[in-house]
Amino acid sequence: LKSLSSHCEKAAATHACCLETMAASLIRTLPRRAWASFKDPEVGWRTTHFWGPMANWGLALSAIWDMSTSGPEVISVKMKVVMCAYSAMFMRFAWMVQPRNYILLSCHAFNEVAQMTQLVRRKRYDWSLENDTDLLSKEGATQAMAAAATQARGYFVPQLQQRVLQMPMPDLIRAFLAHEAGPFTVFFWAPTCKWGLSVANIMDYARPTEKVSTAEQIALCATGMIWTRWSFVIVPVNVNLAVVNALLATTGWYHLGRKWIHDPFPSDETPKQA
């Protein structure tokens, strides 16, 4: 027993030493590797592989800005639910797309937390109004978590695709189902999920301008315009992603125009000029 205990202690010490060496090596090389990636002519700062994901950081930062400057009453539940589902899907997209995009992955992981926080803030606010108390709505938080957990692509998907393609069907439909960005891949469902952002913005077409988040709409415009271009330089090329981002930029500019220039749907809450 003493021999076994001594052996285990030595093995544990060796394992700990290896982990420390690996961590130290990673810490030393990470800045150099990050700088090399930043300057890389194929995926660095001069390409949309860099600026596309960077534009998406505006969504997360706009949520942080709204947390610090606006009350929960201005939060659009529809938009936040869609944002949660959108980021959950695009975390998978960032991992699968070529070249793999860690900036996009980290951005959407951060955005998922930020948008969930905003949803909980709004649900807590609604709960306090309905129940005259400041308790956190567990039901609201549970619903938000369920809305964000949209990705359930299991190992059975390739087998399912193979079985479906063996069925008799028109060649056009077969080509669509077998496409590398078709409905059996994340490259189809992630952009399709993003359509929810545009639809949510359209559904808010008459939302009082004082409840329209300027930071959020600027972020949506930026990501929409840059991602429209990025959609054609990634592998696989994604037309669905390009179209949804073009529409997203358009709806964002529409809301900014209402807020900054002219609102065709003035509400009773908007102060009237004498």
C-alpha positions as CSV (number, residue, x, y, z in Angstrom):
1,L,0.0,0.0,0.0
2,K,2.8,2.4,0.8
3,S,4.5,1.6,-2.5
4,L,1.2,2.2,-4.4
5,S,0.6,5.5,-2.5
6,S,4.1,6.6,-3.3
7,H,3.6,5.8,-7.0
8,C,0.3,7.7,-7.1
9,E,2.0,10.7,-5.5
10,K,4.8,10.7,-8.0
11,A,2.4,10.3,-10.9
12,A,0.3,13.2,-9.6
13,A,3.4,15.4,-9.2
14,T,4.5,14.6,-12.7
15,H,1.1,15.3,-14.1
16,A,0.9,18.7,-12.3
17,C,4.4,19.5,-13.6
18,C,3.3,18.8,-17.2
19,L,0.2,20.9,-16.8
20,E,2.3,23.8,-15.5
21,T,4.8,23.5,-18.3
22,M,1.9,23.4,-20.9
23,A,0.2,26.4,-19.3
24,A,3.5,28.4,-19.2
25,S,4.2,27.6,-22.9
26,L,0.7,28.6,-23.9
27,I,1.0,31.9,-22.0
28,R,4.3,32.6,-23.7
29,T,3.2,31.7,-27.2
30,L,-0.4,33.0,-27.2
31,P,0.4,36.7,-27.7
32,R,2.8,35.9,-30.6
33,R,0.3,33.6,-32.3
34,A,-2.5,36.1,-31.9
35,W,-0.3,38.9,-33.4
36,A,0.6,36.6,-36.3
37,S,-3.1,35.8,-36.9
38,F,-3.9,39.5,-36.7
39,K,-1.3,40.3,-39.5
40,D,-2.1,37.2,-41.6
41,P,-3.0,38.4,-45.1
42,E,-5.6,35.7,-45.5
43,V,-7.6,36.0,-42.3
44,G,-6.1,39.1,-40.6
45,W,-7.2,42.7,-40.0
46,R,-7.3,43.5,-43.8
47,T,-10.0,40.9,-44.5
48,T,-13.7,40.4,-43.8
49,H,-12.7,37.3,-41.8
50,F,-11.6,39.7,-39.2
51,W,-14.1,42.7,-39.6
52,G,-17.2,40.5,-40.0
53,P,-16.9,39.0,-36.5
54,M,-15.6,42.3,-35.1
55,A,-18.8,44.0,-36.3
56,N,-20.8,41.4,-34.4
57,W,-19.2,42.6,-31.1
58,G,-21.3,45.7,-31.5
59,L,-24.4,43.6,-30.6
60,A,-22.9,42.5,-27.3
61,L,-21.5,45.9,-26.5
62,S,-24.8,47.6,-27.3
63,A,-26.5,45.2,-24.8
64,I,-23.9,46.2,-22.2
65,W,-24.4,49.9,-23.1
66,D,-28.2,49.5,-22.7
67,M,-27.7,47.8,-19.3
68,S,-25.8,50.8,-18.0
69,T,-27.9,53.6,-19.6
70,S,-31.5,52.4,-20.0
71,G,-34.1,50.9,-17.8
72,P,-35.6,47.4,-18.4
73,E,-38.9,48.9,-19.7
74,V,-37.2,49.7,-23.1
75,I,-36.0,46.1,-23.7
76,S,-37.7,44.4,-26.7
77,V,-38.5,40.8,-25.6
78,K,-38.9,39.7,-29.2
79,M,-35.5,41.0,-30.2
80,K,-33.7,39.5,-27.2
81,V,-35.2,36.1,-27.6
82,V,-34.1,36.1,-31.2
83,M,-30.7,37.4,-30.3
84,C,-30.3,34.4,-27.8
85,A,-31.3,31.9,-30.4
86,Y,-29.1,33.6,-33.1
87,S,-26.0,33.6,-30.9
88,A,-26.5,30.0,-29.9
89,M,-26.6,29.0,-33.5
90,F,-23.7,31.1,-34.7
91,M,-21.4,29.7,-32.0
92,R,-21.7,26.4,-33.8
93,F,-21.4,28.2,-37.2
94,A,-18.1,29.8,-36.1
95,W,-16.7,26.5,-35.2
96,M,-17.7,24.8,-38.5
97,V,-17.0,27.5,-41.0
98,Q,-13.7,27.5,-42.9
99,P,-11.5,29.2,-41.9
100,R,-12.6,28.5,-38.3
101,N,-13.4,31.8,-36.6
102,Y,-12.5,32.1,-32.9
103,I,-13.3,35.8,-32.8
104,L,-16.9,35.0,-33.9
105,L,-17.1,32.2,-31.4
106,S,-16.1,34.4,-28.5
107,C,-18.3,37.2,-29.7
108,H,-21.4,35.1,-29.7
109,A,-20.6,33.4,-26.4
110,F,-20.3,36.8,-24.8
111,N,-23.4,38.1,-26.6
112,E,-25.4,35.0,-25.4
113,V,-24.7,36.0,-21.8
114,A,-25.4,39.7,-22.4
115,Q,-28.7,39.1,-24.2
116,M,-29.8,36.5,-21.6
117,T,-29.1,39.1,-18.9
118,Q,-31.3,41.6,-20.7
119,L,-34.1,39.1,-21.0
120,V,-33.9,38.4,-17.3
121,R,-33.9,42.1,-16.5
122,R,-37.1,42.6,-18.5
123,K,-38.8,39.5,-17.1
124,R,-37.9,40.7,-13.6
125,Y,-39.3,44.1,-14.4
126,D,-42.6,42.6,-15.7
127,W,-42.9,40.4,-12.7
128,S,-42.5,43.3,-10.3
129,L,-45.3,45.2,-12.1
130,E,-47.7,42.3,-12.1
131,N,-47.0,41.1,-8.5
132,D,-45.9,44.3,-6.8
133,T,-42.6,42.7,-5.7
134,D,-39.0,42.6,-6.8
135,L,-38.6,38.9,-7.0
136,L,-36.8,37.4,-10.0
137,S,-39.2,35.5,-12.3
138,K,-37.9,32.0,-12.5
139,E,-40.5,31.2,-15.1
140,G,-39.3,34.0,-17.3
141,A,-35.6,32.9,-17.0
142,T,-36.5,29.3,-17.7
143,Q,-38.4,30.3,-20.9
144,A,-35.4,32.4,-22.0
145,M,-33.0,29.6,-21.5
146,A,-35.3,27.3,-23.5
147,A,-35.4,29.8,-26.3
148,A,-31.7,30.1,-26.4
149,A,-31.1,26.3,-26.5
150,T,-32.1,25.9,-30.2
151,Q,-29.3,23.8,-31.5
152,A,-29.8,20.1,-31.3
153,R,-27.8,18.7,-34.2
154,G,-27.0,15.2,-33.1
155,Y,-24.9,12.4,-34.7
156,F,-28.0,11.0,-36.5
157,V,-28.1,14.0,-38.9
158,P,-25.7,12.6,-41.6
159,Q,-27.6,9.2,-41.5
160,L,-30.9,11.0,-41.8
161,Q,-29.6,13.1,-44.7
162,Q,-28.4,9.9,-46.5
163,R,-31.8,8.2,-46.0
164,V,-33.7,11.2,-47.2
165,L,-31.5,11.5,-50.4
166,Q,-32.3,7.9,-51.2
167,M,-36.0,8.8,-51.6
168,P,-37.4,9.6,-55.1
169,M,-37.5,13.4,-55.6
170,P,-36.8,16.1,-58.3
171,D,-33.1,16.7,-59.0
172,L,-33.4,20.3,-57.9
173,I,-34.7,19.4,-54.5
174,R,-32.0,16.6,-54.2
175,A,-29.3,19.1,-55.0
176,F,-30.6,21.5,-52.4
177,L,-30.7,18.8,-49.7
178,A,-27.2,17.6,-50.6
179,H,-25.7,21.1,-50.8
180,E,-22.8,21.8,-48.4
181,A,-24.9,24.7,-47.0
182,G,-28.2,22.9,-47.2
183,P,-30.8,22.2,-44.5
184,F,-28.8,19.4,-43.0
185,T,-26.0,21.7,-42.0
186,V,-25.5,24.6,-39.6
187,F,-24.6,26.7,-42.6
188,F,-28.4,26.7,-43.5
189,W,-29.9,27.0,-40.0
190,A,-27.6,29.7,-38.6
191,P,-28.5,32.2,-41.3
192,T,-32.2,31.1,-41.2
193,C,-32.1,31.8,-37.5
194,K,-30.7,35.2,-38.2
195,W,-33.8,36.0,-40.2
196,G,-35.5,36.3,-36.9
197,L,-33.5,39.5,-36.2
198,S,-34.9,41.1,-39.3
199,V,-38.4,39.9,-38.7
200,A,-38.2,41.2,-35.1
201,N,-37.1,44.6,-36.4
202,I,-39.9,44.6,-38.9
203,M,-42.4,43.7,-36.2
204,D,-41.2,46.7,-34.2
205,Y,-41.8,49.0,-37.2
206,A,-44.1,51.3,-35.1
207,R,-42.3,50.9,-31.8
208,P,-42.0,54.2,-30.0
209,T,-38.7,55.8,-30.9
210,E,-37.9,56.5,-27.3
211,K,-37.9,52.7,-26.8
212,V,-35.6,52.1,-29.8
213,S,-32.1,51.3,-28.8
214,T,-29.7,53.5,-30.9
215,A,-26.7,51.4,-29.9
216,E,-28.4,48.2,-30.8
217,Q,-29.6,49.5,-34.2
218,I,-26.2,50.8,-35.1
219,A,-24.7,47.4,-34.3
220,L,-27.3,45.7,-36.4
221,C,-26.5,48.0,-39.3
222,A,-22.8,47.4,-39.0
223,T,-23.0,43.7,-38.8
224,G,-25.6,43.6,-41.6
225,M,-23.4,45.5,-44.0
226,I,-20.1,43.8,-43.2
227,W,-21.5,40.3,-43.1
228,T,-23.2,40.8,-46.5
229,R,-19.7,41.0,-47.9
230,W,-18.2,38.3,-45.6
231,S,-20.8,35.8,-46.8
232,F,-19.1,35.6,-50.1
233,V,-15.5,35.0,-48.9
234,I,-16.2,32.2,-46.4
235,V,-16.3,28.5,-47.3
236,P,-19.0,27.6,-48.2
237,V,-20.3,30.7,-49.8
238,N,-23.6,31.5,-48.2
239,V,-26.2,33.4,-50.2
240,N,-28.8,33.0,-47.5
241,L,-26.5,34.7,-45.0
242,A,-25.8,37.5,-47.5
243,V,-29.5,38.2,-48.1
244,V,-30.6,38.2,-44.5
245,N,-27.8,40.6,-43.5
246,A,-28.7,43.0,-46.3
247,L,-32.2,43.0,-45.0
248,L,-31.0,43.4,-41.4
249,A,-28.9,46.5,-42.4
250,T,-32.0,47.9,-44.1
251,T,-34.3,47.4,-41.1
252,G,-31.6,48.9,-38.8
253,W,-31.3,52.0,-41.0
254,Y,-35.1,52.3,-41.0
255,H,-35.3,52.5,-37.2
256,L,-32.4,54.9,-37.1
257,G,-34.1,57.1,-39.7
258,R,-37.3,57.0,-37.6
259,K,-35.3,58.0,-34.5
260,W,-33.0,60.7,-36.0
261,I,-35.0,62.1,-39.0
262,H,-38.7,61.4,-39.1
263,D,-41.1,59.0,-37.4
264,P,-44.1,58.2,-39.5
265,F,-45.7,56.5,-36.6
266,P,-45.6,59.0,-33.7
267,S,-47.0,57.6,-30.4
268,D,-48.8,59.3,-27.6
269,E,-45.7,58.8,-25.5
270,T,-43.7,61.0,-27.8
271,P,-43.6,64.7,-26.6
272,K,-45.6,66.9,-29.0
273,Q,-44.2,70.2,-30.1
274,A,-46.3,73.3,-29.6
